[in-house]
Amino acid sequence: MNILVTNDDGISSSGLTALARAMRKLGKVWVVAPDRERNAVGHALTLHKPLRITHLDAQVFSVNGTPTDCVNLALKKLMPKQPALVISGINRGVNLGDDVTYSGTVSAALEGTIMGIPSIAVSQEGQEEFHFDAAAAYAARVAKLVLKHGLPEETLLNVNVPNRPLSAIKGVKFAALSRRRFDDPIVEKRDPRGRKYYWIAGTRMSWNRHTNSDYDAVREGRVSITPIHLDVTHHAALDLLRHWESLLNGRNRSRTRRGGGR
């Protein structure tokens, strides 16, 4: 079976290499990844410049685009048939809570899910040193189960692995997305000519939303796995606000009865 491996840290990332090595034990691996780092690009598609593919090795390609571009090109142009699995990572740093909305790693898995292929995003906690071997081992375990049992419709898995050796990980926990809060998220500075410039940065201060959260799982030394659904409709709010239809439609009818216009 074919497995597509991609990421947002770029084709030369050690995390990508570790993930591809682990996946080769499960099937024939195709690696299609950005030619450089594409962190925090979200689910962006490149629409205003040409995309170019560089063939680096057997079933290994780089693309001058986003992770979402890579998945599209892999599925529509490079691979002879649809893969059994799309797996993205191993990202250098966690993608917890609201980070999934910015993450290129998660967005690559999101694109695979949109295309109807079981998809997984894998991220590794850490800053300078990373236990990619631990993340790769758990990625392989999760991938085996997904290949065997599949996933619910329109659902991808977001996997985050704590920064510790494989033997020190305390297990796996299925968890909900947390909510992050930052202190001073915009940093203002001045260049040598006195002009202001800004960094979107800040210090992460707290995580909350659920007691059974992905942040809590990683903090406890567990691998967190969060199922993410494509339908982001808040169905409870939809039912709660439906009575607004009569208020909004009533205003339109009132204007119509008065003749409308000016």
Backbone as CSV, one residue per row, in Angstrom:
resi,resn,N_x,N_y,N_z,CA_x,CA_y,CA_z,C_x,C_y,C_z
1,MET,0.840,-1.193,0.000,0.000,0.000,0.000,0.876,1.245,0.000
2,ASN,0.356,2.345,-0.544,1.070,3.612,-0.598,0.715,4.480,0.602
3,ILE,1.719,5.163,1.151,1.549,6.095,2.262,2.205,7.412,1.876
4,LEU,1.471,8.513,1.973,2.027,9.835,1.698,2.491,10.469,2.999
5,VAL,3.753,10.893,3.026,4.339,11.574,4.179,4.665,13.008,3.768
6,THR,4.266,13.968,4.583,4.543,15.375,4.316,4.778,16.095,5.633
7,ASN,5.006,17.416,5.576,5.201,18.191,6.808,5.115,19.674,6.498
8,ASP,5.413,20.512,7.508,5.535,21.954,7.249,6.910,22.491,7.642
9,ASP,7.777,21.637,8.188,9.127,22.061,8.557,10.101,21.985,7.394
10,GLY,9.682,21.424,6.288,10.529,21.369,5.115,11.124,19.999,4.862
11,ILE,11.566,19.806,3.640,12.027,18.506,3.173,13.256,18.008,3.924
12,SER,14.058,18.901,4.493,15.288,18.491,5.171,15.107,18.252,6.668
13,SER,13.882,18.323,7.156,13.632,18.168,8.591,13.927,16.754,9.080
14,SER,14.581,16.666,10.230,14.859,15.363,10.844,13.569,14.653,11.246
15,GLY,12.550,15.425,11.615,11.272,14.823,11.965,10.619,14.138,10.789
16,LEU,10.719,14.736,9.607,10.182,14.120,8.392,10.927,12.827,8.077
17,THR,12.237,12.858,8.212,13.048,11.666,7.949,12.667,10.522,8.883
18,ALA,12.501,10.835,10.172,12.134,9.812,11.154,10.761,9.236,10.864
19,LEU,9.830,10.095,10.469,8.471,9.630,10.177,8.455,8.745,8.931
20,ALA,9.164,9.161,7.894,9.208,8.354,6.671,9.828,6.990,6.936
21,ARG,10.873,6.959,7.749,11.520,5.685,8.082,10.538,4.762,8.797
22,ALA,9.767,5.301,9.729,8.800,4.486,10.465,7.693,3.985,9.556
23,MET,7.242,4.822,8.616,6.151,4.438,7.726,6.578,3.391,6.698
24,ARG,7.875,3.344,6.384,8.344,2.359,5.399,8.185,0.923,5.898
25,LYS,7.992,0.761,7.192,7.724,-0.568,7.734,6.268,-0.991,7.505
26,LEU,5.442,-0.029,7.071,4.017,-0.297,6.890,3.592,-0.321,5.431
27,GLY,4.376,0.291,4.555,3.981,0.341,3.156,5.002,1.084,2.322
28,LYS,4.641,1.356,1.088,5.511,2.100,0.174,5.300,3.586,0.413
29,VAL,6.370,4.282,0.794,6.270,5.667,1.219,6.605,6.618,0.075
30,TRP,5.765,7.618,-0.075,6.022,8.758,-0.951,6.189,9.984,-0.050
31,VAL,7.281,10.698,-0.216,7.529,11.912,0.555,7.378,13.107,-0.371
32,VAL,6.439,13.985,-0.058,6.240,15.222,-0.815,6.094,16.334,0.213
33,ALA,7.097,17.206,0.306,7.152,18.190,1.381,7.642,19.535,0.855
34,PRO,7.375,20.616,1.581,7.849,21.933,1.139,9.370,21.994,1.058
35,ASP,9.863,22.834,0.152,11.309,22.950,-0.028,11.988,23.707,1.101
36,ARG,11.197,24.340,1.982,11.733,25.051,3.148,10.642,25.119,4.204
37,GLU,10.967,25.708,5.359,9.988,25.783,6.442,8.757,26.569,6.013
38,ARG,7.604,26.029,6.360,6.323,26.682,6.077,5.447,26.647,7.324
39,ASN,6.038,27.015,8.451,5.306,26.969,9.712,4.187,28.005,9.743
40,ALA,3.104,27.653,10.418,1.989,28.567,10.692,1.350,29.144,9.429
41,VAL,1.380,28.385,8.329,0.711,28.858,7.114,-0.744,28.418,7.070
42,GLY,-1.162,27.610,8.044,-2.540,27.145,8.064,-2.875,26.324,6.832
43,HIS,-4.102,26.490,6.364,-4.592,25.687,5.237,-4.468,26.456,3.925
44,ALA,-3.345,27.164,3.770,-3.161,28.027,2.606,-2.850,27.229,1.345
45,LEU,-3.445,27.678,0.235,-3.119,27.185,-1.101,-2.390,28.287,-1.863
46,THR,-1.440,27.920,-2.698,-0.729,28.891,-3.520,-1.486,29.089,-4.822
47,LEU,-2.022,30.295,-5.020,-2.857,30.572,-6.184,-2.273,31.628,-7.111
48,HIS,-1.250,32.369,-6.665,-0.800,33.528,-7.427,0.637,33.419,-7.917
49,LYS,1.181,32.208,-7.894,2.488,31.984,-8.499,2.573,30.511,-8.902
50,PRO,3.432,30.189,-9.864,3.537,28.783,-10.285,4.214,27.937,-9.230
51,LEU,3.792,26.688,-9.150,4.412,25.726,-8.240,5.369,24.841,-9.031
52,ARG,6.492,24.522,-8.414,7.496,23.683,-9.065,7.839,22.502,-8.169
53,ILE,7.992,21.360,-8.791,8.316,20.120,-8.086,9.751,19.734,-8.419
54,THR,10.514,19.397,-7.380,11.877,18.917,-7.571,11.957,17.463,-7.150
55,HIS,12.382,16.601,-8.070,12.502,15.165,-7.800,13.864,14.927,-7.164
56,LEU,13.890,14.554,-5.886,15.130,14.419,-5.138,15.642,12.989,-5.065
57,ASP,14.728,12.032,-5.013,15.097,10.623,-4.876,13.871,9.797,-5.257
58,ALA,14.006,8.494,-5.192,12.864,7.641,-5.502,11.706,7.933,-4.549
59,GLN,10.576,8.358,-5.109,9.376,8.719,-4.339,9.623,9.841,-3.328
60,VAL,10.593,10.710,-3.580,10.870,11.842,-2.692,10.897,13.122,-3.529
61,PHE,10.032,14.096,-3.164,9.891,15.321,-3.933,9.781,16.518,-2.991
62,SER,10.307,17.649,-3.423,10.079,18.906,-2.717,9.247,19.826,-3.599
63,VAL,8.504,20.733,-2.957,7.603,21.647,-3.651,7.828,23.053,-3.094
64,ASN,7.841,24.049,-3.951,8.006,25.430,-3.494,6.657,26.021,-3.079
65,GLY,5.952,25.301,-2.234,4.629,25.735,-1.805,4.337,25.315,-0.384
66,THR,3.075,25.323,-0.047,2.621,25.045,1.315,2.394,23.542,1.496
67,PRO,2.202,23.101,2.742,1.852,21.691,2.958,0.579,21.275,2.219
68,THR,-0.398,22.151,2.159,-1.629,21.839,1.431,-1.352,21.670,-0.054
69,ASP,-0.489,22.529,-0.606,-0.061,22.359,-1.998,0.571,20.991,-2.204
70,CYS,1.423,20.605,-1.262,2.136,19.321,-1.388,1.171,18.149,-1.468
71,VAL,0.155,18.158,-0.623,-0.822,17.064,-0.618,-1.584,17.045,-1.939
72,ASN,-1.993,18.214,-2.413,-2.719,18.274,-3.679,-1.885,17.761,-4.840
73,LEU,-0.641,18.214,-4.933,0.213,17.785,-6.030,0.530,16.296,-5.937
74,ALA,0.759,15.821,-4.717,1.045,14.393,-4.542,-0.122,13.542,-5.017
75,LEU,-1.328,13.905,-4.605,-2.495,13.084,-4.911,-2.951,13.210,-6.361
76,LYS,-2.772,14.402,-6.931,-3.322,14.648,-8.267,-2.299,14.509,-9.393
77,LYS,-1.001,14.602,-9.072,0.000,14.603,-10.138,1.103,13.561,-9.965
78,LEU,1.525,13.294,-8.746,2.724,12.490,-8.542,2.466,11.015,-8.290
79,MET,1.488,10.708,-7.455,1.262,9.325,-7.063,0.383,8.611,-8.097
80,PRO,0.717,7.362,-8.410,-0.045,6.642,-9.430,-1.460,6.286,-8.991
81,LYS,-1.687,6.193,-7.698,-3.026,5.939,-7.172,-3.134,6.522,-5.773
82,GLN,-4.342,6.651,-5.294,-4.576,7.253,-3.989,-3.882,6.451,-2.887
83,PRO,-3.239,7.114,-1.941,-2.601,6.388,-0.842,-3.639,5.877,0.155
84,ALA,-3.230,4.913,0.942,-4.093,4.401,2.007,-4.083,5.322,3.216
85,LEU,-3.051,6.194,3.286,-2.884,7.049,4.458,-2.095,8.288,4.079
86,VAL,-2.492,9.431,4.642,-1.685,10.659,4.611,-1.249,10.936,6.043
87,ILE,0.047,11.107,6.262,0.544,11.396,7.603,1.525,12.558,7.526
88,SER,1.340,13.541,8.390,2.079,14.794,8.342,2.900,14.976,9.612
89,GLY,4.167,15.354,9.466,5.029,15.572,10.623,6.426,15.029,10.366
90,ILE,7.152,14.725,11.383,6.881,15.008,12.790,7.246,16.464,13.041
91,ASN,6.283,17.257,13.467,6.501,18.680,13.652,7.413,18.957,14.830
92,ARG,8.274,19.951,14.683,9.155,20.381,15.772,8.383,21.342,16.662
93,GLY,7.789,20.816,17.706,6.948,21.593,18.604,5.518,21.103,18.540
94,VAL,4.809,21.255,19.657,3.443,20.729,19.742,2.470,21.555,18.916
95,ASN,1.380,20.941,18.522,0.234,21.609,17.929,-0.980,21.267,18.782
96,LEU,-1.115,21.996,19.869,-2.171,21.768,20.842,-3.239,22.848,20.724
97,GLY,-4.457,22.493,21.103,-5.517,23.490,21.213,-5.704,24.294,19.951
98,ASP,-5.791,25.616,20.125,-6.054,26.513,19.004,-4.936,26.528,17.970
99,ASP,-3.767,26.012,18.328,-2.663,25.968,17.360,-3.043,25.211,16.094
100,VAL,-4.009,24.295,16.190,-4.353,23.497,15.007,-4.900,24.365,13.884
101,THR,-5.447,25.549,14.213,-5.998,26.415,13.168,-4.905,27.124,12.381
102,TYR,-3.704,27.243,12.954,-2.584,27.885,12.270,-1.634,26.877,11.636
103,SER,-1.647,25.669,12.123,-0.603,24.692,11.818,-0.633,24.184,10.379
104,GLY,0.515,24.277,9.701,0.648,23.645,8.397,0.669,22.135,8.500
105,THR,1.213,21.626,9.609,1.245,20.175,9.834,-0.165,19.607,9.871
106,VAL,-1.017,20.230,10.676,-2.398,19.761,10.792,-3.162,20.008,9.488
107,SER,-2.878,21.113,8.833,-3.595,21.434,7.594,-3.306,20.438,6.483
108,ALA,-2.095,19.889,6.448,-1.801,18.862,5.458,-2.686,17.644,5.684
109,ALA,-2.847,17.248,6.955,-3.744,16.134,7.280,-5.200,16.502,6.995
110,LEU,-5.538,17.757,7.224,-6.889,18.234,6.911,-7.181,18.091,5.423
111,GLU,-6.195,18.439,4.579,-6.386,18.326,3.136,-6.548,16.866,2.723
112,GLY,-5.760,15.985,3.334,-5.933,14.571,3.047,-7.331,14.090,3.402
113,THR,-7.855,14.569,4.530,-9.206,14.200,4.960,-10.249,14.719,3.980
114,ILE,-10.073,15.945,3.521,-10.991,16.505,2.523,-11.011,15.644,1.266
115,MET,-9.847,15.085,0.922,-9.741,14.231,-0.256,-10.256,12.816,0.000
116,GLY,-10.753,12.555,1.217,-11.332,11.258,1.522,-10.339,10.195,1.952
117,ILE,-9.137,10.611,2.380,-8.096,9.666,2.774,-7.864,9.761,4.280
118,PRO,-7.802,8.637,4.995,-7.493,8.686,6.431,-6.174,9.437,6.657
119,SER,-6.185,10.376,7.588,-5.038,11.268,7.737,-4.708,11.510,9.205
120,ILE,-3.400,11.711,9.451,-2.877,11.896,10.807,-1.872,13.038,10.785
121,ALA,-1.899,13.883,11.811,-0.865,14.896,12.033,-0.112,14.522,13.303
122,VAL,1.218,14.579,13.261,2.049,14.178,14.397,3.001,15.311,14.760
123,SER,3.014,15.692,16.030,3.884,16.768,16.509,4.627,16.319,17.756
124,GLN,5.838,16.844,17.908,6.732,16.459,19.002,7.025,17.670,19.877
125,GLU,6.738,17.566,21.156,7.080,18.621,22.091,8.598,18.818,22.115
126,GLY,9.034,20.061,22.324,10.459,20.339,22.418,10.786,21.712,21.866
127,GLN,12.030,22.130,22.041,12.476,23.420,21.521,13.760,23.288,20.708
128,GLU,14.788,22.732,21.292,16.054,22.563,20.577,16.351,21.088,20.308
129,GLU,16.082,20.241,21.275,16.288,18.809,21.099,14.938,18.091,21.107
130,PHE,14.810,17.101,20.231,13.537,16.413,20.070,13.756,14.903,20.074
131,HIS,12.849,14.189,20.737,12.888,12.732,20.746,12.043,12.212,19.589
132,PHE,12.539,12.430,18.368,11.770,12.020,17.199,11.570,10.514,17.135
133,ASP,12.475,9.756,17.735,12.305,8.301,17.730,11.051,7.900,18.497
134,ALA,10.777,8.592,19.600,9.566,8.307,20.373,8.320,8.681,19.584
135,ALA,8.344,9.861,18.970,7.191,10.291,18.184,6.966,9.365,16.995
136,ALA,8.050,8.925,16.353,7.922,8.021,15.208,7.337,6.673,15.628
137,ALA,7.741,6.199,16.804,7.226,4.914,17.289,5.719,4.990,17.520
138,TYR,5.263,6.089,18.137,3.825,6.218,18.381,3.077,6.513,17.084
139,ALA,3.701,7.240,16.167,3.070,7.470,14.863,2.812,6.145,14.155
140,ALA,3.776,5.226,14.246,3.615,3.915,13.615,2.489,3.130,14.269
141,ARG,2.386,3.192,15.592,1.319,2.473,16.300,-0.057,2.997,15.888
142,VAL,-0.177,4.323,15.840,-1.461,4.913,15.457,-1.767,4.595,13.998
143,ALA,-0.761,4.715,13.132,-0.968,4.454,11.706,-1.431,3.021,11.462
144,LYS,-0.870,2.063,12.192,-1.283,0.663,12.035,-2.769,0.504,12.322
145,LEU,-3.232,1.138,13.396,-4.645,1.038,13.746,-5.531,1.721,12.711
146,VAL,-5.093,2.882,12.224,-5.878,3.593,11.212,-5.948,2.779,9.927
147,LEU,-4.838,2.188,9.518,-4.837,1.374,8.305,-5.727,0.138,8.444
148,LYS,-5.814,-0.382,9.655,-6.618,-1.581,9.891,-8.095,-1.257,10.048
149,HIS,-8.401,-0.201,10.800,-9.793,0.070,11.174,-10.392,1.294,10.480
150,GLY,-9.547,2.141,9.867,-10.061,3.364,9.274,-10.374,4.411,10.328
151,LEU,-10.994,5.508,9.897,-11.389,6.594,10.790,-12.837,6.977,10.506
152,PRO,-13.513,7.573,11.466,-14.859,8.091,11.192,-14.821,9.076,10.026
153,GLU,-15.916,9.199,9.333,-15.989,10.060,8.160,-15.628,11.500,8.518
154,GLU,-14.849,12.137,7.656,-14.453,13.547,7.783,-13.719,13.823,9.100
155,THR,-12.922,12.869,9.539,-12.211,13.005,10.813,-10.737,12.687,10.621
156,LEU,-9.875,13.562,11.162,-8.443,13.304,11.189,-7.997,13.202,12.642
157,LEU,-6.794,12.649,12.846,-6.240,12.531,14.191,-5.073,13.491,14.360
158,ASN,-5.092,14.261,15.449,-3.998,15.158,15.803,-3.251,14.560,16.992
159,VAL,-2.000,14.150,16.754,-1.201,13.436,17.749,-0.081,14.341,18.242
160,ASN,0.057,14.473,19.569,1.138,15.246,20.167,1.885,14.360,21.164
161,VAL,3.214,14.339,21.029,4.046,13.432,21.815,4.914,14.249,22.779
162,PRO,4.927,13.897,24.079,5.756,14.641,25.042,7.238,14.482,24.771
163,ASN,8.007,15.470,25.202,9.440,15.488,24.925,10.187,14.665,25.977
164,ARG,10.152,13.373,25.775,10.855,12.464,26.673,11.165,11.172,25.925
165,PRO,12.105,10.387,26.424,12.426,9.122,25.753,11.209,8.208,25.696
166,LEU,11.222,7.301,24.736,10.102,6.390,24.544,9.765,5.641,25.827
167,SER,10.783,5.197,26.551,10.551,4.418,27.776,9.913,5.237,28.888
168,ALA,9.997,6.566,28.797,9.461,7.426,29.852,8.064,7.940,29.557
169,ILE,7.521,7.635,28.385,6.162,8.064,28.052,5.163,7.177,28.791
170,LYS,4.160,7.802,29.392,3.245,7.101,30.295,2.025,6.511,29.610
171,GLY,1.992,6.562,28.288,0.851,5.978,27.586,0.170,6.985,26.689
172,VAL,-1.051,6.656,26.286,-1.824,7.443,25.329,-3.124,7.892,25.974
173,LYS,-3.560,9.105,25.617,-4.823,9.604,26.115,-5.564,10.323,24.987
174,PHE,-6.801,9.901,24.731,-7.633,10.636,23.787,-8.206,11.844,24.512
175,ALA,-8.014,13.025,23.927,-8.288,14.261,24.657,-8.886,15.315,23.737
176,ALA,-9.547,16.291,24.358,-10.134,17.404,23.620,-9.099,18.513,23.426
177,LEU,-9.375,19.406,22.479,-8.505,20.555,22.274,-8.594,21.508,23.454
178,SER,-7.453,22.036,23.861,-7.423,23.028,24.918,-7.561,24.430,24.323
179,ARG,-7.522,25.433,25.183,-7.625,26.845,24.770,-6.404,27.557,25.288
180,ARG,-5.653,28.214,24.419,-4.425,28.863,24.864,-4.639,30.361,25.057
181,ARG,-3.848,30.929,25.948,-3.858,32.372,26.177,-2.416,32.876,26.212
182,PHE,-2.184,34.047,25.604,-0.850,34.618,25.536,-0.789,35.923,26.317
183,ASP,0.410,36.230,26.808,0.686,37.526,27.413,1.463,38.359,26.403
184,ASP,0.984,39.566,26.098,1.647,40.469,25.155,1.941,39.781,23.828
185,PRO,0.904,39.389,23.068,1.139,38.621,21.844,1.804,39.412,20.721
186,ILE,1.789,40.761,20.796,2.450,41.592,19.790,3.617,42.312,20.440
187,VAL,4.809,42.089,19.910,6.018,42.729,20.439,6.423,43.853,19.492
188,GLU,6.489,45.072,20.021,6.858,46.243,19.212,8.330,46.578,19.421
189,LYS,9.058,46.796,18.314,10.466,47.184,18.380,10.729,48.289,17.372
190,ARG,11.961,48.805,17.366,12.349,49.826,16.399,13.610,49.391,15.675
191,ASP,13.653,49.667,14.374,14.843,49.331,13.605,15.898,50.432,13.773
192,PRO,17.108,50.275,13.225,18.157,51.289,13.416,17.786,52.679,12.921
193,ARG,16.797,52.796,12.046,16.359,54.100,11.560,15.194,54.665,12.363
194,GLY,14.834,53.981,13.434,13.793,54.476,14.314,12.381,54.126,13.920
195,ARG,12.239,53.329,12.878,10.894,52.950,12.437,10.397,51.737,13.223
196,LYS,9.132,51.747,13.529,8.556,50.657,14.304,8.383,49.407,13.434
197,TYR,8.581,48.247,14.052,8.208,46.983,13.430,7.696,46.052,14.519
198,TYR,7.051,44.976,14.117,6.327,44.139,15.071,6.622,42.664,14.849
199,TRP,6.691,41.935,15.952,6.742,40.474,15.941,5.451,39.952,16.569
200,ILE,4.819,39.014,15.891,3.710,38.300,16.530,4.349,37.203,17.362
201,ALA,4.349,37.398,18.661,5.098,36.504,19.554,4.370,36.406,20.874
202,GLY,5.036,36.784,21.944,4.425,36.718,23.268,4.763,35.437,23.998
203,THR,4.450,35.428,25.277,4.705,34.281,26.131,3.398,33.549,26.400
204,ARG,3.375,32.247,26.155,2.169,31.479,26.441,1.992,31.409,27.957
205,MET,0.859,31.872,28.423,0.639,31.982,29.864,-0.189,30.842,30.434
206,SER,-1.207,30.407,29.705,-2.098,29.411,30.293,-2.838,28.650,29.202
207,TRP,-3.305,27.479,29.590,-4.144,26.645,28.735,-5.386,26.277,29.541
208,ASN,-6.540,26.309,28.903,-7.754,25.865,29.585,-8.787,25.431,28.557
209,ARG,-9.973,25.231,28.964,-11.176,24.844,28.236,-11.724,23.527,28.769
210,HIS,-10.915,22.483,28.851,-11.389,21.185,29.308,-10.397,20.613,30.320
211,THR,-10.909,19.821,31.252,-9.999,19.100,32.144,-9.356,17.936,31.400
212,ASN,-10.084,17.340,30.468,-9.550,16.242,29.672,-8.983,16.809,28.367
213,SER,-7.922,17.636,28.482,-7.411,18.355,27.325,-6.119,17.758,26.800
214,ASP,-5.791,18.099,25.567,-4.535,17.647,24.977,-3.336,18.201,25.745
215,TYR,-3.433,19.446,26.207,-2.342,20.032,26.988,-2.113,19.249,28.275
216,ASP,-3.199,18.910,28.965,-3.080,18.140,30.210,-2.412,16.795,29.949
217,ALA,-2.783,16.144,28.856,-2.217,14.828,28.541,-0.709,14.910,28.346
218,VAL,-0.253,15.869,27.546,1.185,16.008,27.287,1.920,16.404,28.556
219,ARG,1.326,17.283,29.346,1.957,17.692,30.605,2.121,16.504,31.548
220,GLU,1.197,15.551,31.478,1.294,14.345,32.318,2.281,13.323,31.763
221,GLY,2.863,13.608,30.594,3.794,12.656,29.986,3.128,11.629,29.113
222,ARG,1.914,11.932,28.645,1.181,11.011,27.782,1.103,11.566,26.355
223,VAL,0.950,10.662,25.415,0.696,11.059,24.036,-0.781,11.438,23.924
224,SER,-1.047,12.644,23.477,-2.444,13.060,23.300,-2.873,12.793,21.860
225,ILE,-4.084,12.286,21.713,-4.675,12.077,20.385,-6.049,12.737,20.387
226,THR,-6.242,13.673,19.459,-7.510,14.391,19.368,-8.131,14.171,17.997
227,PRO,-9.328,13.602,17.938,-10.031,13.521,16.660,-10.586,14.901,16.294
228,ILE,-10.319,15.340,15.078,-10.769,16.648,14.600,-11.690,16.426,13.411
229,HIS,-12.846,17.086,13.443,-13.870,16.889,12.414,-13.885,18.065,11.457
230,LEU,-14.137,17.791,10.179,-14.172,18.853,9.183,-15.324,19.820,9.401
231,ASP,-16.445,19.339,9.899,-17.616,20.199,10.104,-17.424,20.991,11.393
232,VAL,-17.110,22.289,11.251,-16.891,23.123,12.432,-18.152,23.889,12.830
233,THR,-19.285,23.527,12.249,-20.554,24.130,12.657,-20.811,23.883,14.136
234,HIS,-21.224,24.920,14.859,-21.623,24.764,16.263,-23.118,24.434,16.249
235,HIS,-23.421,23.150,16.230,-24.809,22.728,16.017,-25.725,23.137,17.173
236,ALA,-25.223,23.146,18.400,-26.050,23.592,19.519,-26.411,25.071,19.366
237,ALA,-25.443,25.884,18.948,-25.713,27.303,18.724,-26.657,27.500,17.546
238,LEU,-26.534,26.646,16.536,-27.431,26.727,15.383,-28.879,26.566,15.829
239,ASP,-29.128,25.585,16.683,-30.489,25.381,17.201,-30.904,26.534,18.110
240,LEU,-29.970,27.019,18.918,-30.277,28.088,19.866,-30.649,29.388,19.155
241,LEU,-29.992,29.683,18.050,-30.163,30.967,17.366,-31.173,30.916,16.230
242,ARG,-31.749,29.750,15.989,-32.636,29.624,14.840,-33.847,30.561,14.932
243,HIS,-34.254,30.901,16.168,-35.409,31.794,16.301,-35.104,33.199,15.777
244,TRP,-33.832,33.534,15.565,-33.480,34.820,14.972,-33.967,34.923,13.532
245,GLU,-34.203,33.778,12.889,-34.674,33.810,11.505,-35.939,34.654,11.377
246,SER,-36.877,34.452,12.315,-38.137,35.196,12.224,-37.905,36.690,12.443
247,LEU,-36.964,37.030,13.325,-36.663,38.439,13.564,-36.026,39.078,12.343
248,LEU,-35.098,38.377,11.746,-34.418,38.921,10.573,-35.328,38.936,9.352
249,ASN,-36.075,37.855,9.154,-36.998,37.818,8.031,-38.148,38.790,8.221
250,GLY,-38.585,38.982,9.481,-39.666,39.913,9.753,-39.305,41.320,9.368
251,ARG,-38.050,41.719,9.613,-37.610,43.055,9.238,-37.678,43.228,7.728
252,ASN,-37.270,42.209,6.980,-37.316,42.296,5.521,-38.748,42.409,5.019
253,ARG,-39.656,41.617,5.625,-41.055,41.679,5.202,-41.660,43.041,5.506
254,SER,-41.245,43.618,6.665,-41.774,44.920,7.038,-41.389,45.977,6.027
255,ARG,-40.132,45.938,5.576,-39.679,46.899,4.579,-40.415,46.704,3.255
256,THR,-40.684,45.436,2.924,-41.387,45.147,1.678,-42.792,45.728,1.705
257,ARG,-43.490,45.580,2.865,-44.852,46.103,2.983,-44.879,47.625,2.864
258,ARG,-43.791,48.265,3.334,-43.755,49.732,3.271,-43.291,50.233,1.908
259,GLY,-43.041,49.305,1.025,-42.642,49.718,-0.316,-41.169,49.577,-0.568
260,GLY,-40.394,49.393,0.499,-38.945,49.206,0.341,-38.309,50.443,-0.259
261,GLY,-37.101,50.316,-0.672,-36.378,51.408,-1.326,-36.242,52.607,-0.422
262,ARG,-36.051,53.781,-1.058,-35.838,55.015,-0.294,-37.105,55.850,-0.268
